[in-house]
Amino acid sequence: MKTELTDTTSSRVNSALVAARRAIGSPTTGMVLTLLVVTDEENAYDAVRAASEASRQHPCRIIAVIKRSAHRPRRLRETRLDAELRVGSDAGAGEIVLLRLHGDLAGEAGPVVLPLLLPDAPVVAWWPADAPVDTARDELGALAQRRITDAYAVADPLGALATRAAAYAPGDTDLAWTRLTPWRSLLAAALDQRPVPVTGAVVESEVENPSAELLARWLEHRLDTPVRRVVTEGPVITRVRLVTAEGEIRVDRPEGALATLAVPGRPDRRVALKIRTTAELIAEELRRLDADETYAHALRQPVSQH
């Protein structure tokens, strides 16, 4: 069920949500959190679709805040709130509220969103592209226990990591880090199979890949050894090598969904290591709402000379 409201208010949006739920007999009791998606019109469709797919694992109210402040003189800007509500089969496993904030209202999103949050439920904020410098102090980020950015989606990914490190607050995370979960799990399992000291490491990836940089920093922090970065044609991370006295522990994924794991003294084996969708990444992040201290350590690890 879809409902559109033009030049409306938060109070009217709330009333329309209640009416829509009653019309289809859908309660809010099954929803476990509110997911704020802060975006622009260009990225809104893909972001809302990914959030809706993720909500099938974590039923939630998705509030997409789409700021449409026009580049016009202040006296000519039209300030209003338009909303689109989706409930039932049109909204995945929860509810979707699209809020289009026009004119000066785009700079005052907090008071608009606050009345629409699910009561007594956690709030997660996600910026699919351009995020504020300090998400924890942002008016919408301050409402959230968990704040998700994506360094891969900006023009200067490594610069974005530096910005995130300087402004880090517990609850911050980045999808560049989430993309590493299979890599980190595989490397940790390989070291469990062959628990030998690592004396050096190499991470190979496409140029300026933020996930590769975070992986290198994580390895430096955990192994207390320098990690060399090597640029390849990609895509994304293509190989990780851990140097030991017994030989290299190596993960190769030149392309596709399968990688080759090589451990000294054992036969090589093929392992699944696919590039996951944005929906899968968001679903993973919604599984944990506590501070990710491992990410914090990797993010703030001093960058070695390489």
C-alpha positions as CSV (number, residue, x, y, z in Angstrom):
1,M,0.0,0.0,0.0
2,K,1.4,3.4,-1.0
3,T,0.3,6.8,0.2
4,E,1.6,10.2,-1.0
5,L,1.5,13.4,0.9
6,T,2.4,16.8,-0.4
7,D,3.4,19.9,1.6
8,T,2.8,17.9,4.8
9,T,4.1,17.6,8.4
10,S,5.5,14.9,10.6
11,S,2.3,14.7,12.5
12,R,0.3,14.1,9.3
13,V,2.8,11.5,8.2
14,N,2.5,9.6,11.5
15,S,-1.3,9.7,11.2
16,A,-1.2,8.4,7.6
17,L,1.1,5.5,8.8
18,V,-1.3,4.5,11.5
19,A,-4.2,4.6,9.0
20,A,-2.3,2.6,6.4
21,R,-1.4,-0.1,9.0
22,R,-5.0,-0.4,10.1
23,A,-6.1,-0.7,6.5
24,I,-4.0,-3.7,5.9
25,G,-3.9,-5.1,9.5
26,S,-0.2,-4.7,9.9
27,P,1.1,-4.0,13.5
28,T,4.5,-2.4,14.3
29,T,5.3,-5.0,17.0
30,G,7.5,-7.0,14.6
31,M,9.8,-4.2,13.8
32,V,13.1,-4.1,15.7
33,L,14.7,-0.8,14.7
34,T,14.5,2.4,12.7
35,L,16.9,2.7,9.8
36,L,17.6,6.2,8.6
37,V,18.8,6.5,5.1
38,V,20.2,10.0,4.5
39,T,20.7,10.6,0.8
40,D,20.0,12.7,-2.3
41,E,17.6,12.0,-5.1
42,E,20.3,10.5,-7.3
43,N,21.1,7.7,-4.9
44,A,17.7,7.3,-3.2
45,Y,16.3,4.5,-5.4
46,D,19.3,2.1,-5.0
47,A,19.7,2.9,-1.3
48,V,16.1,2.3,-0.5
49,R,16.0,-0.9,-2.5
50,A,19.1,-2.2,-0.6
51,A,17.6,-1.2,2.7
52,S,14.3,-2.9,1.9
53,E,16.1,-6.1,1.0
54,A,18.1,-5.9,4.2
55,S,14.9,-5.5,6.2
56,R,13.8,-9.0,5.3
57,Q,16.3,-10.2,7.8
58,H,15.8,-7.3,10.2
59,P,12.2,-6.0,10.0
60,C,12.4,-2.2,10.5
61,R,10.9,1.2,9.7
62,I,13.0,2.7,6.9
63,I,13.0,6.5,6.8
64,A,14.7,7.8,3.8
65,V,15.6,11.5,4.2
66,I,16.1,13.0,0.8
67,K,17.3,16.5,0.9
68,R,16.3,18.6,-2.1
69,S,17.7,22.1,-1.3
70,A,17.8,23.9,-4.6
71,H,20.7,26.1,-5.6
72,R,18.6,29.1,-5.8
73,P,18.5,32.5,-3.9
74,R,17.1,32.0,-0.4
75,R,14.1,34.2,-1.1
76,L,13.1,31.9,-4.1
77,R,13.4,28.6,-2.3
78,E,10.2,26.8,-1.6
79,T,10.3,25.2,1.9
80,R,8.0,22.1,2.3
81,L,7.9,18.4,3.2
82,D,6.6,15.8,0.8
83,A,6.3,12.2,1.9
84,E,5.6,8.8,0.4
85,L,4.6,5.9,2.6
86,R,4.9,2.2,1.8
87,V,3.3,-0.4,4.0
88,G,2.7,-4.1,3.5
89,S,4.0,-5.9,0.4
90,D,5.4,-2.6,-1.0
91,A,7.7,-2.2,1.9
92,G,9.6,-5.5,2.4
93,A,9.4,-6.7,6.0
94,G,8.6,-3.4,7.6
95,E,7.6,0.2,6.6
96,I,9.2,2.7,4.3
97,V,8.8,6.4,4.7
98,L,10.3,8.6,2.0
99,L,10.7,12.2,3.2
100,R,11.7,14.8,0.6
101,L,12.8,18.0,2.3
102,H,12.7,21.1,0.1
103,G,14.4,24.4,0.6
104,D,15.5,25.5,4.1
105,L,13.8,22.4,5.6
106,A,16.7,20.3,4.3
107,G,18.9,21.9,6.9
108,E,16.5,21.1,9.7
109,A,15.9,17.3,9.3
110,G,16.2,16.4,12.9
111,P,12.9,17.8,14.2
112,V,11.1,16.4,11.1
113,V,12.5,12.8,11.7
114,L,12.3,12.6,15.5
115,P,8.5,12.1,15.8
116,L,8.7,9.3,13.2
117,L,11.2,7.0,15.0
118,L,9.9,3.8,16.4
119,P,9.4,4.2,20.1
120,D,11.9,2.3,22.4
121,A,13.8,0.9,19.4
122,P,17.4,1.3,18.3
123,V,18.2,3.8,15.5
124,V,20.7,3.1,12.7
125,A,21.8,5.9,10.3
126,W,23.3,5.2,6.9
127,W,24.8,7.7,4.4
128,P,25.1,5.8,1.1
129,A,27.3,8.5,-0.4
130,D,28.3,11.9,1.0
131,A,28.3,11.8,4.8
132,P,29.0,14.6,7.2
133,V,32.5,15.0,8.5
134,D,31.4,14.1,12.1
135,T,28.5,11.7,11.9
136,A,28.1,11.5,15.7
137,R,27.5,15.2,15.9
138,D,25.3,15.4,12.9
139,E,21.6,16.2,13.7
140,L,20.5,12.8,12.4
141,G,23.6,10.9,13.4
142,A,23.0,12.1,17.0
143,L,19.7,10.2,17.0
144,A,21.4,6.9,16.1
145,Q,23.3,4.2,18.1
146,R,25.0,3.0,14.9
147,R,26.2,5.2,12.1
148,I,27.2,3.7,8.7
149,T,29.2,5.5,6.0
150,D,30.9,4.2,2.8
151,A,34.3,5.5,1.9
152,Y,34.1,3.6,-1.4
153,A,31.4,5.9,-2.6
154,V,33.3,9.2,-2.4
155,A,35.9,10.8,-4.7
156,D,38.8,10.4,-2.3
157,P,38.4,7.1,-0.4
158,L,41.6,7.2,1.5
159,G,41.0,10.8,2.5
160,A,37.6,9.8,3.8
161,L,39.3,7.2,6.0
162,A,41.5,9.9,7.5
163,T,38.4,12.0,8.1
164,R,36.6,9.1,9.8
165,A,39.6,8.4,12.0
166,A,39.8,12.0,13.2
167,A,36.1,12.2,14.0
168,Y,35.6,8.6,15.2
169,A,33.0,7.9,17.9
170,P,31.8,4.6,19.3
171,G,29.0,3.4,17.0
172,D,30.7,4.5,13.8
173,T,31.4,2.0,11.0
174,D,32.0,2.0,7.3
175,L,30.9,-0.4,4.6
176,A,34.5,-0.5,3.4
177,W,35.2,-2.4,6.7
178,T,32.1,-4.6,6.4
179,R,33.3,-5.8,3.0
180,L,36.3,-7.3,4.7
181,T,34.4,-9.7,7.0
182,P,35.0,-12.8,4.7
183,W,38.6,-11.8,4.2
184,R,39.3,-11.4,7.9
185,S,37.5,-14.6,8.7
186,L,39.5,-16.6,6.1
187,L,42.9,-15.2,7.1
188,A,42.1,-15.8,10.8
189,A,41.1,-19.4,10.0
190,A,44.3,-19.9,7.9
191,L,46.5,-18.7,10.8
192,D,44.6,-21.1,13.2
193,Q,45.5,-24.0,10.9
194,R,49.2,-22.9,10.8
195,P,49.9,-20.9,14.0
196,V,53.3,-19.6,13.1
197,P,54.8,-16.1,13.5
198,V,54.1,-13.8,10.6
199,T,57.1,-11.6,9.7
200,G,55.6,-9.6,6.9
201,A,52.5,-9.2,4.8
202,V,51.3,-7.9,1.4
203,V,47.9,-6.7,0.4
204,E,47.3,-6.4,-3.3
205,S,44.3,-4.4,-4.7
206,E,43.1,-1.8,-7.2
207,V,44.4,1.7,-6.6
208,E,43.0,3.6,-3.5
209,N,40.7,0.8,-2.4
210,P,39.6,1.7,1.2
211,S,38.9,-1.9,2.1
212,A,42.4,-2.9,1.1
213,E,43.8,-0.1,3.2
214,L,41.7,-1.1,6.3
215,L,42.7,-4.7,5.8
216,A,46.4,-3.7,5.8
217,R,46.0,-1.6,8.9
218,W,44.1,-4.5,10.6
219,L,46.9,-6.9,9.8
220,E,49.5,-4.4,11.1
221,H,47.6,-4.0,14.3
222,R,47.0,-7.7,14.9
223,L,50.3,-9.1,13.7
224,D,52.5,-6.2,14.7
225,T,54.4,-6.4,11.4
226,P,54.7,-4.0,8.4
227,V,52.2,-4.6,5.6
228,R,53.2,-3.6,2.1
229,R,50.5,-2.3,-0.3
230,V,50.7,-3.3,-4.0
231,V,48.5,-1.9,-6.7
232,T,46.9,-4.2,-9.2
233,E,44.3,-3.9,-11.9
234,G,41.7,-5.3,-9.5
235,P,38.8,-5.7,-9.1
236,V,38.9,-4.7,-5.5
237,I,41.3,-6.8,-3.3
238,T,43.0,-9.5,-5.4
239,R,45.6,-11.1,-3.1
240,V,46.8,-11.2,0.5
241,R,50.2,-12.8,1.4
242,L,51.4,-13.5,4.9
243,V,55.1,-14.3,5.1
244,T,56.2,-16.9,7.6
245,A,59.4,-19.0,8.1
246,E,57.6,-22.0,6.6
247,G,56.4,-20.2,3.5
248,E,53.6,-17.9,2.5
249,I,50.0,-18.1,3.6
250,R,48.2,-16.8,0.5
251,V,44.7,-15.9,-0.5
252,D,44.2,-15.3,-4.3
253,R,41.0,-13.9,-5.7
254,P,41.9,-12.4,-9.2
255,E,38.2,-12.3,-10.1
256,G,34.9,-14.1,-9.6
257,A,33.3,-15.5,-6.4
258,L,36.0,-18.1,-5.6
259,A,39.4,-17.7,-4.1
260,T,42.4,-20.0,-3.6
261,L,43.8,-20.5,-0.1
262,A,47.4,-21.7,0.1
263,V,48.8,-22.8,3.4
264,P,52.4,-24.3,3.7
265,G,52.3,-28.0,4.1
266,R,48.6,-28.3,3.0
267,P,47.0,-28.7,-0.4
268,D,45.6,-25.6,-2.0
269,R,41.8,-25.3,-1.7
270,R,39.1,-23.2,-3.3
271,V,36.9,-21.1,-1.0
272,A,33.9,-18.9,-1.5
273,L,34.8,-15.2,-1.4
274,K,32.3,-13.3,-3.4
275,I,31.8,-9.6,-3.7
276,R,28.6,-9.0,-1.7
277,T,25.7,-6.7,-2.5
278,T,25.0,-3.5,-0.6
279,A,21.9,-5.2,0.8
280,E,24.0,-8.0,2.3
281,L,26.4,-5.5,3.8
282,I,23.6,-3.5,5.4
283,A,22.0,-6.7,6.8
284,E,25.3,-7.6,8.4
285,E,25.6,-4.2,10.0
286,L,22.1,-4.4,11.4
287,R,23.0,-7.6,13.3
288,R,25.2,-5.7,15.7
289,L,24.5,-2.3,17.3
290,D,27.4,-2.2,19.8
291,A,30.6,-0.3,19.1
292,D,33.0,-2.1,16.8
293,E,36.3,-1.7,18.6
294,T,38.2,-3.8,16.0
295,Y,37.2,-1.4,13.3
296,A,38.2,1.5,15.5
297,H,41.7,0.1,16.1
298,A,42.1,-0.6,12.3
299,L,40.8,2.8,11.3
300,R,43.1,4.7,13.7
301,Q,46.2,2.5,13.1
302,P,49.1,4.8,12.1
303,V,49.6,4.4,8.3
304,S,53.0,2.8,7.7
305,Q,55.4,4.0,5.0
306,H,54.9,1.8,2.0
